[in-house]
């Protein structure tokens, strides 16, 4: 990350991370465009199915910038446009409570499609919006949600629609600069979504009988599309329009329904995407709105929108960084078998909101990264705890400290945190071995540090719950730890004298070392003592071979305790198994 060379600490903290730099630009631009008005930043989400975790960047990028602006004492609005008046394009795979019969609704607005069976929500869009709204609340994201269904059907954009129709020739000319045989100006499923793979891309494109186009048809160019008065779908063609009377005629290509309406009174249709988006930039006065990297190409809706907002709606394109793709690690198997992709809610089941916020805060929008659902999450947590320690003692680098500040809270408040943040990997190991048994969990956690024991699981939650969910939902069965119920008598009988001696040293020391630190010293010390060195000898005082002896000793213990050559860190494992059972499993 680029860092300022300023020597003024305060200055450095405020201006070294990407969030601060965008905040500077956005505040300045807002003062130029709309002096004295609240700063407006925006995100757009299409609740066309479960909202993918990858799409969270669409919200987190403006959120972090808005939050910084708020921290500086400015008034700011973060709009989330719910693109719920978009057409239903396809039935997503693997959504519980749905089946192929939902395909009959393709072409209707998302708010006119029934919710999955058993849903508490009135329609498809509301169902998927709700899960995202809940996740955003946990993440501390403040926003004004705007339903495009509500906006269009109440006639809010009347003037803008009539204006666009009046200037359809100019719009057509702008779009025509970019039209190629293949490009029909289709809106991506999400304006920021990278298709998971080519197959999915094809599925998305080939789903509807007539994908949303940019408004061209044989009968001329119209940037507005009515939903059919008979079937409710958008498979309509505008056949004529009179600027003076606003009389509009359309025909449905599905059922032949024809209707003539007055656009000055009609509210059942919408501007095509490439016109809709810039119209809203002007209508809302958006100063900052990012979009996915697929929008950087010439002719993309962001680029074309810049011309349309300027030349048609008299507005300005927002500052709009392109953000890189956010991937997921450890979900490949899961997602192909379940047919689903993880949502922000799924991530929040295995990590605290602070960690998820941190992932976005510490990377510039153009840097891609992965969100870990695999073992990597343990390393991520280690890194986070280390950073928290540095922040506490004042040794963190300014940009790292800034990312930490943005992760732990928003302007004016801290997000609720785990009072006693024990290492995630320790909690995961305990959850692994105890299979979530609370009594056993409390016993083990109380023994980790006998000087300052955990006496109530409330103090280690919610981090404990996240680690438990991760172990049960995302760690494959073959990687789970299953403690032997009976000693491996055959292996014990076959041990050589050195191995027996090492186990005796361990068992003799168990009671006097029964804490996380104590057992750590004990397990590393046994091979040292066996080699004739003091248990507390430092690596400098020891021959290099001692490392090999330690590895051999650890593998032996894993084998005798859990029947594998690896497992949770040994001190944690020993505590989790309990002294009596350790003795039983290791005694020949
Ligand atoms: Zn129809």
Boltz pocket constraint, residues with backbone or C-beta under 6 A from the ligand:
constraints:
  - pocket:
      binder: B
      contacts: [[A, 228], [A, 229], [A, 230], [A, 231], [A, 232], [A, 233], [A, 252], [A, 253], [A, 254], [A, 255], [A, 256], [A, 257]]
      max_distance: 6.0
